[in-house]
Amino acid sequence: MGKTKTAENGMKLPYGKTILMGFAFMASSIAWGVYDPYVTTILNKMLGSSETIARWSMTLAEKMPFLVRFMQAQGEDVGSAAAGFTLVPLFIGIIMTFDNIFGVIFQPAFGKLSDRCHSRFGKRKPFILIGAPVAAVLFMLIPRMTTIPALMACIILFVFVMSLWRAPCVALMPDLTPPALRSEGNSVINLVGGVGSMLALVAATIVCAIFGLDKASPDGEYIPYVFGFAAVIMILCTLVVAFAVKEPDSRIHTAAEQNREADARARRLAEKQAKKAEKEALKAQKLSKAERTSLILMLAALFFLFCGANSIQTYFALFAAEILGKTAGQATTMMTLFAVSTALGALPAGKMGKKFGRKKTIMMGLVLFIAAFLAYLFVERIYGAPMIGLVWAALILGGFANMMITVNTLPLVLEIGGLQKVGTFTGYYYTATFSAQIATPIIYGIVRVLTGTYGSLFVYCPICFALSLLCILGVRHGEAIPDAVIREAELSED
């Protein structure tokens, strides 16, 4: 007990404990890091060789020609000399939104369910310990499916199971970390998750070296091994969480109940009283009108923020090819710099959130983002041509700014909800972010069609960030409780 109080009084984050909690997020990160690039490859191969899909594509192209123009505007090759138009990329795009759609529908529900979970393993771990291994098994099966129906069934089951444990996984750190340290804790979690994303990037190289496979093989024989590698890492991460992360027994609410466990009759009475008190506490914890306003504005800010950030990740390669004259490999190298800058900014961003406040740090990140993009546009307007050096600078600054924002947004949202609703508000957070990831390909696709150039990306993004900044200006809640207030409360309890 004394050790816990010392940690809270000194407000020092237990880095070792937080890193271990981050292994759950690492499992999720490596799965999505492999899923996005490789599932599209698998879908392209299977759908592209399907006569049924080819027939559907031709029919759809004839009846809805605007879809063809829309896909062409996004840089997709929708023409084929042998088979005419193909809308396989459109089908792939729809399938690849399943994870975001499932996230919007199911993650809030499972987040709320985890808030009410009472088990000896805690509130969140049961979802992680069941969901992650099942997801890993389904993940290994995806590249081994030989028919489109079987592949679709496997993908749908996988994204559903992933949505089952994502919100509880993210809620684990806030549950076990004092409110004032959550921004710093979230930076550590994101750093550990970044390791998972990096492992996904090098997974093909690793498995090809281990099993003597050819990475350049046209039939992609190494791809099932990449999925297997990721699945093994997921299971290992789950084992770390299972044995190294201790979550309090959520069946016992008070010390008084523990003292009455020996008496079965008294224990049943205490449990009834505890449930009644819990219901009354939850009822009393309804958000005030001002808190609801802050929550709505914060979720709107997240929506616009992810509209801008996701459009960069989705369309930068096409922007680099059209505007900068770069190859796909060079564009990937540039985005890797963005990812490295993001990772390096994780810990400083958490410390900034603790020192300056979450809202101020988020606003500084947004201003930095907007300034980097506007500097590029200003110089381009003056010289009449893009300056590659400014793009590099924008990616470096943008990566650091991205982490300043990302690390502090989730703790701010959770602080509005309070300790009893961490899972629920984690679900709200991901509803806003996944909604943006579903919407922004459509919104920017329309912008691209109307402007006729990917240069509009560097206009669309700062507008999204400016809208996000305007929303967050109205947020009045979500800051951590100051150290002095916590000490005063502890002294009054003593």
C-alpha positions as CSV (number, residue, x, y, z in Angstrom):
1,M,0.0,0.0,0.0
2,G,2.8,2.4,0.9
3,K,4.5,1.7,-2.5
4,T,1.3,2.6,-4.3
5,K,0.9,5.9,-2.4
6,T,4.5,6.8,-3.0
7,A,4.0,6.4,-6.7
8,E,0.9,8.5,-6.8
9,N,2.3,11.2,-4.6
10,G,5.5,11.4,-6.6
11,M,3.5,11.1,-9.8
12,K,6.0,8.8,-11.4
13,L,5.0,6.4,-14.2
14,P,6.0,2.8,-13.6
15,Y,7.5,2.3,-17.0
16,G,8.2,-1.4,-16.6
17,K,4.5,-2.1,-15.7
18,T,3.2,0.1,-18.5
19,I,5.5,-1.5,-21.1
20,L,4.1,-4.9,-20.1
21,M,0.5,-3.6,-20.5
22,G,1.6,-2.3,-24.0
23,F,2.1,-5.9,-25.2
24,A,-1.7,-6.2,-25.7
25,F,-1.5,-3.1,-28.0
26,M,1.6,-4.6,-29.8
27,A,-0.5,-7.7,-30.6
28,S,-3.1,-5.5,-32.2
29,S,-0.6,-3.4,-34.0
30,I,1.3,-6.2,-35.7
31,A,-2.0,-7.8,-36.8
32,W,-3.2,-4.6,-38.5
33,G,0.3,-3.9,-39.8
34,V,0.2,-7.2,-41.7
35,Y,-3.5,-7.2,-42.5
36,D,-3.7,-3.9,-44.5
37,P,-1.0,-4.5,-47.2
38,Y,-1.3,-8.3,-47.5
39,V,-5.0,-8.8,-47.4
40,T,-5.3,-6.3,-50.3
41,T,-2.8,-8.4,-52.2
42,I,-4.7,-11.6,-51.5
43,L,-8.0,-10.0,-52.5
44,N,-6.6,-8.6,-55.6
45,K,-5.3,-12.0,-56.7
46,M,-8.5,-13.9,-55.9
47,L,-11.0,-11.3,-57.1
48,G,-9.0,-10.5,-60.2
49,S,-9.1,-14.2,-61.3
50,S,-12.9,-14.6,-60.6
51,E,-15.1,-14.8,-63.6
52,T,-18.1,-13.8,-61.4
53,I,-16.4,-10.7,-60.2
54,A,-15.4,-9.8,-63.7
55,R,-19.0,-10.2,-64.9
56,W,-20.3,-8.1,-62.0
57,S,-17.6,-5.4,-62.7
58,M,-18.6,-5.1,-66.3
59,T,-22.3,-4.8,-65.4
60,L,-21.7,-2.3,-62.7
61,A,-19.4,-0.2,-65.0
62,E,-22.0,-0.1,-67.7
63,K,-24.8,0.9,-65.3
64,M,-22.8,3.3,-63.1
65,P,-20.0,4.8,-65.2
66,F,-19.4,7.5,-62.5
67,L,-17.9,4.7,-60.3
68,V,-15.2,4.2,-63.0
69,R,-14.4,7.8,-63.1
70,F,-14.2,7.9,-59.3
71,M,-11.8,5.0,-59.2
72,Q,-9.6,6.5,-61.9
73,A,-9.5,9.8,-60.0
74,Q,-8.0,7.9,-57.0
75,G,-5.2,6.5,-59.2
76,E,-6.7,3.0,-59.7
77,D,-6.1,1.2,-62.9
78,V,-9.7,0.2,-63.8
79,G,-8.9,-0.8,-67.4
80,S,-7.8,-4.0,-68.9
81,A,-7.0,-4.7,-72.5
82,A,-8.3,-8.3,-72.2
83,A,-11.4,-7.9,-70.1
84,G,-12.4,-4.3,-70.4
85,F,-13.2,-2.3,-67.2
86,T,-12.6,-3.9,-63.9
87,L,-13.9,-2.6,-60.5
88,V,-11.9,-5.0,-58.5
89,P,-10.2,-2.1,-56.6
90,L,-13.7,-0.9,-55.6
91,F,-14.6,-4.3,-54.2
92,I,-11.3,-4.4,-52.3
93,G,-11.9,-0.9,-50.9
94,I,-15.3,-1.9,-49.6
95,I,-14.0,-5.1,-48.0
96,M,-11.1,-3.2,-46.4
97,T,-13.5,-0.9,-44.6
98,F,-15.1,-3.9,-42.8
99,D,-12.7,-3.5,-39.9
100,N,-13.6,0.2,-39.4
101,I,-17.3,-0.5,-39.8
102,F,-17.1,-3.3,-37.3
103,G,-15.2,-1.0,-35.0
104,V,-17.9,1.6,-35.1
105,I,-20.6,-0.9,-34.4
106,F,-19.1,-3.4,-31.9
107,Q,-16.2,-1.7,-30.1
108,P,-18.4,0.7,-28.0
109,A,-20.6,-2.2,-27.1
110,F,-17.7,-4.4,-26.0
111,G,-16.1,-1.4,-24.2
112,K,-19.2,-0.9,-22.2
113,L,-19.5,-4.7,-21.6
114,S,-16.0,-4.7,-20.2
115,D,-16.9,-1.9,-17.7
116,R,-19.5,-4.3,-16.2
117,C,-17.3,-7.4,-16.3
118,H,-16.7,-9.0,-12.9
119,S,-14.1,-11.8,-12.9
120,R,-11.1,-12.8,-10.8
121,F,-8.9,-11.7,-13.8
122,G,-10.3,-8.2,-13.8
123,K,-12.4,-6.2,-16.2
124,R,-10.3,-6.1,-19.4
125,K,-8.0,-9.2,-19.4
126,P,-10.8,-11.8,-20.0
127,F,-11.6,-10.1,-23.3
128,I,-7.9,-9.9,-24.3
129,L,-7.1,-13.5,-23.2
130,I,-10.0,-14.9,-25.2
131,G,-10.1,-12.5,-28.1
132,A,-6.4,-12.2,-29.1
133,P,-5.6,-16.0,-29.4
134,V,-8.9,-16.6,-31.4
135,A,-8.0,-13.6,-33.6
136,A,-4.5,-15.1,-34.1
137,V,-5.9,-18.4,-35.3
138,L,-8.3,-16.7,-37.7
139,F,-5.4,-14.6,-38.9
140,M,-3.3,-17.6,-39.8
141,L,-6.2,-19.0,-41.8
142,I,-6.8,-16.0,-44.0
143,P,-4.1,-16.6,-46.6
144,R,-4.9,-20.3,-46.6
145,M,-8.5,-19.9,-47.8
146,T,-8.9,-21.1,-51.4
147,T,-12.4,-19.8,-52.3
148,I,-13.8,-16.3,-52.1
149,P,-16.7,-17.2,-49.8
150,A,-14.3,-19.0,-47.3
151,L,-11.9,-16.0,-47.5
152,M,-14.8,-13.5,-46.8
153,A,-16.0,-15.6,-43.9
154,C,-12.6,-15.7,-42.4
155,I,-12.0,-12.0,-42.8
156,I,-15.4,-11.1,-41.3
157,L,-14.8,-13.4,-38.3
158,F,-11.3,-11.9,-37.8
159,V,-12.4,-8.3,-37.8
160,F,-15.3,-9.1,-35.5
161,V,-13.1,-10.8,-33.0
162,M,-10.5,-8.0,-33.2
163,S,-13.3,-5.5,-32.4
164,L,-14.2,-7.7,-29.4
165,W,-11.0,-7.0,-27.5
166,R,-9.7,-3.7,-29.0
167,A,-11.5,-1.3,-26.6
168,P,-10.7,-3.4,-23.5
169,C,-7.1,-3.6,-24.6
170,V,-6.8,0.2,-24.8
171,A,-8.8,0.6,-21.6
172,L,-6.3,-1.5,-19.6
173,M,-3.7,1.2,-19.2
174,P,-6.1,3.9,-18.0
175,D,-7.6,1.5,-15.5
176,L,-4.2,0.8,-13.9
177,T,-2.7,4.3,-14.3
178,P,-3.4,7.4,-12.2
179,P,-5.3,10.1,-14.3
180,A,-2.4,12.6,-14.1
181,L,-0.1,10.0,-15.7
182,R,-2.3,8.8,-18.5
183,S,-0.8,10.9,-21.3
184,E,2.7,9.7,-20.4
185,G,1.4,6.2,-20.1
186,N,-0.3,6.4,-23.4
187,S,3.0,7.5,-25.0
188,V,4.6,4.3,-23.7
189,I,1.7,2.2,-25.0
190,N,2.0,3.8,-28.4
191,L,5.8,3.3,-28.4
192,V,5.3,-0.5,-27.7
193,G,2.6,-0.6,-30.3
194,G,5.0,1.0,-32.7
195,V,7.3,-1.9,-32.2
196,G,4.5,-4.2,-33.4
197,S,4.0,-2.0,-36.5
198,M,7.7,-2.1,-37.2
199,L,7.7,-5.9,-36.9
200,A,4.9,-6.0,-39.4
201,L,7.1,-4.0,-41.9
202,V,10.0,-6.5,-41.6
203,A,7.9,-9.6,-41.2
204,A,8.4,-10.7,-44.9
205,T,12.2,-10.2,-44.7
206,I,12.3,-12.3,-41.4
207,V,10.3,-15.2,-42.6
208,C,12.1,-15.3,-46.0
209,A,15.4,-15.4,-44.2
210,I,14.3,-18.2,-41.8
211,F,12.5,-20.4,-44.3
212,G,14.7,-19.7,-47.3
213,L,11.8,-18.2,-49.4
214,D,12.0,-15.7,-52.2
215,K,10.4,-12.4,-51.3
216,A,10.2,-11.5,-55.0
217,S,8.2,-14.6,-55.9
218,P,5.2,-13.7,-58.1
219,D,2.9,-16.3,-56.4
220,G,3.6,-14.8,-53.0
221,E,4.4,-18.2,-51.4
222,Y,5.9,-16.4,-48.4
223,I,2.6,-14.6,-47.5
224,P,1.1,-17.4,-45.3
225,Y,4.4,-17.5,-43.4
226,V,4.0,-13.7,-42.7
227,F,0.6,-14.2,-41.3
228,G,1.8,-17.1,-39.2
229,F,4.7,-15.0,-37.9
230,A,2.3,-12.2,-36.9
231,A,0.0,-14.8,-35.2
232,V,2.8,-16.2,-33.2
233,I,3.8,-12.7,-32.0
234,M,0.1,-12.0,-31.1
235,I,0.0,-15.2,-28.9
236,L,3.4,-14.4,-27.3
237,C,2.1,-10.9,-26.4
238,T,-1.1,-12.4,-25.0
239,L,1.0,-14.7,-22.8
240,V,3.0,-11.7,-21.5
241,V,-0.3,-9.9,-20.6
242,A,-1.7,-13.1,-19.0
243,F,1.3,-13.7,-16.7
244,A,2.9,-10.3,-16.2
245,V,0.0,-7.9,-16.0
246,K,-1.9,-8.0,-12.8
247,E,-5.4,-6.5,-12.9
248,P,-7.5,-6.3,-9.7
249,D,-10.2,-8.9,-9.1
250,S,-13.3,-7.0,-10.3
251,R,-15.7,-9.2,-8.4
252,I,-14.7,-7.5,-5.1
253,H,-15.6,-3.8,-4.8
254,T,-14.6,-2.9,-1.3
255,A,-12.3,-4.0,1.5
256,A,-15.4,-4.6,3.7
257,E,-16.6,-7.3,1.3
258,Q,-13.2,-9.0,1.5
259,N,-13.6,-9.1,5.3
260,R,-17.0,-10.7,5.1
261,E,-16.1,-13.5,2.6
262,A,-15.9,-16.1,5.3
263,D,-19.6,-15.6,6.1
264,A,-21.6,-16.7,3.0
265,R,-24.8,-15.1,4.2
266,A,-23.1,-11.8,5.0
267,R,-21.2,-11.9,1.8
268,R,-24.4,-12.3,-0.3
269,L,-25.9,-9.3,1.5
270,A,-22.8,-7.2,1.0
271,E,-22.8,-8.1,-2.7
272,K,-26.4,-6.9,-3.0
273,Q,-25.5,-3.7,-1.3
274,A,-22.4,-3.2,-3.4
275,K,-24.5,-3.7,-6.6
276,K,-27.0,-1.2,-5.4
277,A,-24.3,1.3,-4.5
278,E,-22.6,0.8,-7.9
279,K,-25.9,1.5,-9.7
280,E,-26.4,4.6,-7.7
281,A,-22.9,5.8,-8.3
282,L,-23.2,5.2,-12.0
283,K,-26.5,7.1,-12.0
284,A,-24.9,10.0,-10.1
285,Q,-22.0,10.0,-12.6
286,K,-24.1,11.1,-15.6
287,L,-22.3,13.8,-17.5
288,S,-23.4,17.4,-16.9
289,K,-24.5,19.5,-19.9
290,A,-21.0,21.2,-20.0
291,E,-19.3,17.8,-19.9
292,R,-21.5,16.5,-22.7
293,T,-20.7,19.5,-24.8
294,S,-16.9,19.0,-24.2
295,L,-17.3,15.3,-25.2
296,I,-19.2,16.0,-28.4
297,L,-16.7,18.7,-29.4
298,M,-13.8,16.4,-28.6
299,L,-15.2,13.6,-30.7
300,A,-15.9,16.0,-33.5
301,A,-12.2,17.2,-33.2
302,L,-11.1,13.6,-33.4
303,F,-13.2,13.0,-36.5
304,F,-11.7,15.9,-38.4
305,L,-8.2,15.1,-37.1
306,F,-8.4,11.5,-38.4
307,C,-9.9,12.6,-41.7
308,G,-6.7,14.7,-42.3
309,A,-4.2,12.1,-40.9
310,N,-5.8,9.1,-42.6
311,S,-5.9,10.9,-46.0
312,I,-2.1,11.4,-45.7
313,Q,-1.4,7.8,-45.0
314,T,-3.8,6.6,-47.8
315,Y,-3.0,9.0,-50.6
316,F,0.6,10.2,-50.0
317,A,2.1,7.6,-52.4
318,L,-0.2,8.9,-55.2
319,F,0.6,12.5,-54.3
320,A,4.3,11.7,-54.4
321,A,4.0,10.0,-57.8
322,E,1.9,12.7,-59.5
323,I,3.3,15.9,-57.8
324,L,6.8,15.0,-56.8
325,G,7.6,12.4,-59.5
326,K,8.6,9.8,-56.9
327,T,8.4,6.0,-57.2
328,A,6.3,3.9,-54.9
329,G,9.5,2.8,-53.1
330,Q,10.6,6.4,-52.6
331,A,7.2,7.3,-51.3
332,T,7.4,4.4,-48.8
333,T,10.8,5.7,-47.6
334,M,9.3,9.2,-47.1
335,M,6.4,7.7,-45.1
336,T,8.8,5.6,-43.1
337,L,10.4,8.9,-42.0
338,F,7.0,10.1,-40.9
339,A,6.6,6.8,-38.8
340,V,10.1,7.2,-37.2
341,S,9.4,10.8,-36.3
342,T,6.1,9.7,-34.8
343,A,7.8,7.0,-32.7
344,L,10.5,9.3,-31.5
345,G,7.8,11.8,-30.4
346,A,5.9,9.4,-28.3
347,L,7.6,9.9,-24.9
348,P,8.2,13.7,-25.2
349,A,4.5,14.1,-26.2
350,G,3.4,12.3,-23.0
351,K,5.7,14.5,-20.9
352,M,4.4,17.6,-22.6
353,G,0.8,16.6,-21.9
354,K,1.6,16.2,-18.2
355,K,3.6,19.5,-18.0
356,F,1.5,21.8,-20.2
357,G,-1.9,20.1,-20.1
358,R,-3.5,17.8,-22.6
359,K,-5.6,20.3,-24.5
360,K,-2.7,22.8,-24.9
361,T,-0.4,20.0,-26.2
362,I,-3.0,18.8,-28.7
363,M,-3.5,22.4,-29.9
364,M,0.2,22.9,-30.3
365,G,0.4,19.7,-32.4
366,L,-2.5,20.8,-34.6
367,V,-0.9,24.3,-35.1
368,L,2.4,22.6,-35.9
369,F,0.6,20.3,-38.5
370,I,-1.2,23.3,-40.1
371,A,2.0,25.4,-40.1
372,A,4.0,22.7,-41.9
373,F,1.4,22.3,-44.6
374,L,0.8,26.0,-45.1
375,A,4.6,26.6,-45.4
376,Y,4.7,24.1,-48.2
377,L,1.7,25.7,-50.0
378,F,3.2,29.2,-49.6
379,V,6.5,28.3,-51.1
380,E,4.9,26.3,-53.9
381,R,2.8,29.4,-54.8
382,I,5.8,31.6,-54.8
383,Y,8.1,29.3,-56.9
384,G,5.4,27.7,-58.9
385,A,6.7,24.2,-58.2
386,P,6.9,21.9,-55.1
387,M,10.0,21.9,-53.0
388,I,11.0,18.4,-52.0
389,G,12.9,19.6,-48.9
390,L,9.7,21.2,-47.5
391,V,7.8,17.9,-48.0
392,W,10.5,16.1,-46.0
393,A,10.3,18.8,-43.3
394,A,6.5,18.6,-43.3
395,L,6.7,14.8,-42.8
396,I,9.2,15.1,-39.9
397,L,7.2,17.9,-38.1
398,G,4.0,16.2,-38.9
399,G,5.1,12.9,-37.4
400,F,6.1,14.6,-34.1
401,A,2.9,16.7,-34.2
402,N,0.8,13.5,-34.8
403,M,2.1,12.0,-31.6
404,M,1.6,15.2,-29.6
405,I,-2.1,14.8,-30.5
406,T,-2.6,11.1,-30.5
407,V,-0.9,10.5,-27.1
408,N,-3.2,13.1,-25.4
409,T,-6.6,12.7,-27.0
410,L,-7.5,9.3,-25.5
411,P,-6.7,10.3,-21.9
412,L,-8.6,13.5,-22.4
413,V,-11.7,11.7,-23.5
414,L,-11.4,9.1,-20.7
415,E,-11.0,11.9,-18.1
416,I,-14.4,13.3,-19.1
417,G,-16.0,9.9,-18.5
418,G,-14.4,9.0,-15.2
419,L,-13.0,5.8,-13.9
420,Q,-16.2,3.8,-14.0
421,K,-16.7,4.4,-17.7
422,V,-13.2,3.8,-19.2
423,G,-14.4,1.0,-21.5
424,T,-17.5,2.9,-22.6
425,F,-15.5,6.1,-23.5
426,T,-12.8,4.1,-25.2
427,G,-15.6,2.9,-27.4
428,Y,-16.7,6.5,-28.1
429,Y,-13.1,7.4,-29.0
430,Y,-12.8,4.6,-31.5
431,T,-16.3,5.3,-32.9
432,A,-15.2,8.8,-33.8
433,T,-11.8,7.7,-35.3
434,F,-13.2,4.8,-37.3
435,S,-16.0,6.9,-38.6
436,A,-13.4,9.3,-40.0
437,Q,-11.4,6.4,-41.6
438,I,-14.6,5.2,-43.3
439,A,-15.6,8.7,-44.4
440,T,-12.3,10.3,-45.5
441,P,-11.6,8.1,-48.6
442,I,-15.0,9.1,-49.9
443,I,-14.7,12.8,-49.0
444,Y,-11.2,13.2,-50.4
445,G,-12.1,11.0,-53.4
446,I,-14.8,13.6,-54.3
447,V,-12.3,16.5,-53.6
448,R,-9.8,14.8,-56.0
449,V,-12.4,14.4,-58.7
450,L,-13.4,18.1,-58.4
451,T,-9.8,19.4,-58.3
452,G,-8.2,17.0,-60.7
453,T,-4.9,16.8,-58.8
454,Y,-3.4,15.2,-55.8
455,G,-1.9,18.6,-54.9
456,S,-5.3,19.2,-53.2
457,L,-4.1,16.8,-50.5
458,F,-2.0,19.6,-49.0
459,V,-5.1,21.8,-48.9
460,Y,-7.6,19.2,-47.7
461,C,-5.4,18.2,-44.7
462,P,-4.8,21.6,-43.2
463,I,-8.6,22.4,-43.5
464,C,-9.4,19.2,-41.6
465,F,-6.8,20.1,-38.9
466,A,-8.2,23.6,-38.7
467,L,-11.7,22.3,-38.2
468,S,-10.3,20.0,-35.5
469,L,-8.6,22.9,-33.8
470,L,-11.8,25.0,-33.8
471,C,-13.7,22.1,-32.2
472,I,-11.1,21.5,-29.4
473,L,-11.1,25.2,-28.5
474,G,-14.5,24.6,-27.1
475,V,-13.5,21.6,-24.9
476,R,-13.5,22.6,-21.2
477,H,-13.0,19.3,-19.5
478,G,-10.6,16.3,-19.6
479,E,-7.5,17.6,-18.0
480,A,-5.7,15.5,-15.3
481,I,-6.3,16.3,-11.7
482,P,-3.3,18.4,-10.4
483,D,-0.8,16.8,-8.0
484,A,-1.7,19.1,-5.2
485,V,-5.4,18.2,-5.4
486,I,-4.6,14.5,-5.2
487,R,-2.3,14.9,-2.2
488,E,-4.9,17.0,-0.4
489,A,-7.5,14.3,-1.0
490,E,-5.2,11.6,0.3
491,L,-4.4,13.6,3.4
492,S,-8.1,14.2,4.1
493,E,-8.8,10.4,3.7
494,D,-5.9,9.6,6.1
